[in-house]
Amino acid sequence: MMNPVKFGDFVITSAEFVKAAVNLKGLPEERLPQVAFLGRSNVGKSSLMNALMGQKKLVKVSATPGKTREINFFRVNKQFFLVDLPGVGFAKVSNSKRDEMADFIREYVEKCQDLRGLVYLVDIRHGGTPIDIETVESIRETGCPVLVIASKRDKVNQSELAKNLKLIQERLSLPTKPLCVSSIKKHGLEALWQEILSAVNGTNETDGSTGER
């Protein structure tokens, strides 16, 4: 049993790894809403998911970026899944393997009937790379709601933060500057949970940003 973790009015009483899938046949049989997380390898996705669920080691943080090759499902409060997708665009993965992983991610996004939305992480230090732009545009083409957030807020100073948030907004065609989070400082996690819960409950109306900093 885990100790309850509170984010505003939302309390997490349980968070558990359920299974890993390497194809659509391996998706959980339990029909619960799903919100998936995606981003370039080494963008801090695993650390963020752990912070969101009040855990330290539930989502494995790989010492070798790009090592995760499957989709991992984590059940929260026995009500919905947070889904860890393989990182995109890692140079040490062969082109054929990278294409295979990209096809699997797109198939999941297009065909998983329980997917309510996708959180895409962009490293605040890089301001949105061509791979980020291409991937987000590809997700949008599927019709899946995608929320772009900036990660690693603790790695930049205030002037870099403002400059790069504006770059991400422009490069990824967002209506407002993206929410910026820090797994280490726990910054922005409550606001992100609000967005996740809105997606789970089917009440999210925006695409790309919360409007909150």
N, C-alpha and C positions, 0 to 999 in steps of 0.2 A: 504493500500500500504506500502511495506517495502522499506527502503532505500537500494539502490544498494550496494552489497558487492563484493569486488574485490579480486581475488586470482591470481596474475600474470596477464595474459591476459584474464582470465575468469571472467566474471561479472555475479553475480546472481541478477536478477531483481525481481524474485518471487519464493517463496518456501511455499508450503501449504500442510496441511494434507488433504488427499482425502478420505481414508476409511481404516477400519480394516477388516481383513478376518480371519475366523476360519476354512475355508476349501477352496479347489481350486475353488469351485463355486463362492466364494466371491471375487475373484481377480478382479481388475479394468477392465471394458470393454474397456477402452481406450488403444489401442495397442501402447504403448510407450516402449522404452528400459528400463530395470530395472537393477539396481545394488544393491545387498542385503548386509546387515551387520549382522555378527554373532559373538558370543563369549560367554565365560562363564559369568554368571550373576555377576554383580558388576565389570566388566572389563572396564567400562567407555564408553560403546557403545552409549548410548543416549546422553551423553555430547559431544562426538565426532561428532555425526550427527548434533547436534545443532550448534556446532562451524563451521562445514563445510558449513552449510546453513546460517550462520550469524545470528542465532536466539538464544534465551535463554531458551524458554519454548515450542518451537514447538513440539519437541520430549519429551514426559513426562519422567522425571527422577524419577523412583520409589524409595520411601523411603524403600521399602521392596524388596530386590534383588530377582529376579525370579518371580515377580508378573505378568509381561507381558505374556499373554497366546495366543496372536494372532499376525498376521502379519500386520504391519502398513505401509501404502504407502504414500509417500510424493513426490509431483510433483514439479520439479525444472524447472523454466523458461518455463513451459508448454511443455517441450521437452522430459523429461525422469523422471523416478521414482527412488528415493532412498528408500530402503525397510528395515524396522527394524524388524528383526526376533527375536523370543523369545530367552532368554538366555539359555544356555545349562548347565546341570550338577549341578543345585542348590540343596543342600542337603534337604532343607525344603519342596521341592515338592515331593509328593509321587512317588514311583517307577512307578506305572501305569500311572500317569499323565505325568511323565517325558518321559516314552516310547511313550505315545500318542503325545506329543509335538515333540519328535525326529522323529517320523513317518511323522508328518505333514510337518516338515522342509525338510525331505528327499524327500517327494512327491513333494513339491514345487520346490526344486532344480532340480529334475529329469524331471518334466513335464511342468514347466512354459516356454513356447516358447519365451517369451520376456526377460528372464533373461540372461544378458550378462556376468555376473561374480559375484563373492562373495568376500567381504572383511572380513577376519577373524582376530579378535583382540586377542592378547595375552598380558596379564599383564606383563610388563617388569620386575617386581619384582619377578616373579615366574619362569621365564625362560622356559615356556612351560610345562604344566602338562600332565599327561596321558590322561585326558579328551580332552585337546587341540589336542594332537597327534591323538587320535582315531577319533575325529570329522573331522579334516582336511583330514585324509586318507579316511574317508567315503565320503567326498565331492569330492575328487579327483576321486574316483571310479565312480562317476556319469558322469565324463567328463566335469563338470563345472569348468571354470577357477577360481582359488582361489588365492587371494593376501593376504599373511600373513603380518600383521603389528604389531608392539609392541606399546602398549598404556602406558600412565602415565609416560612419560619421565621425568616429573618434580619430580617424587617420588624417583629417584635414583641419586647417584653421578656418576662422570665420570667413575670410575673404575668398579662400579656395572653395568653401562650401557654397557661397552665393554664386560664384562664377560657374561652378560645375553643375549645380542644380539647374541654372539657366541653360547650359549647354545640353543637358539631358532632356530638358523640356523641348528645346528646339529640334534636336536631332531625332527624337522619338515622337514628335508631333503630339505632345501632351497639352491638354487644355490649361493646366497650371503646373507649377513646379512640383516635382514628385515628393512624396513623403520620404524623409531620410531617417534611417534607423542605425542603431549601434547595438550589437549583441553584448558587447562588453559593458557599456554604460547603461544598457536597457532603455536607450532613448527611442521613442517612437513606437514601442511595442504595443501600448494600449490602443493607440490610434490604428495600428495595423490590425489588431484583433477586431476592432470595430468593423473594418472593411471585410475581414474574413467572415465574421458572423453575419454581416449583411448578405454576402454571397451565399453562405450556407442556407440562410433563411429566404433567399430569393428576393431581397429588398434592395440590392445594389443597383444604382442607376447610372453611375459614372464609369468611364473607361479611361484608365491611365493615371489618375491622381486622386488623392483625397482632398487636396487643397490645404492640408495642414502641414506645418513644418515641424 
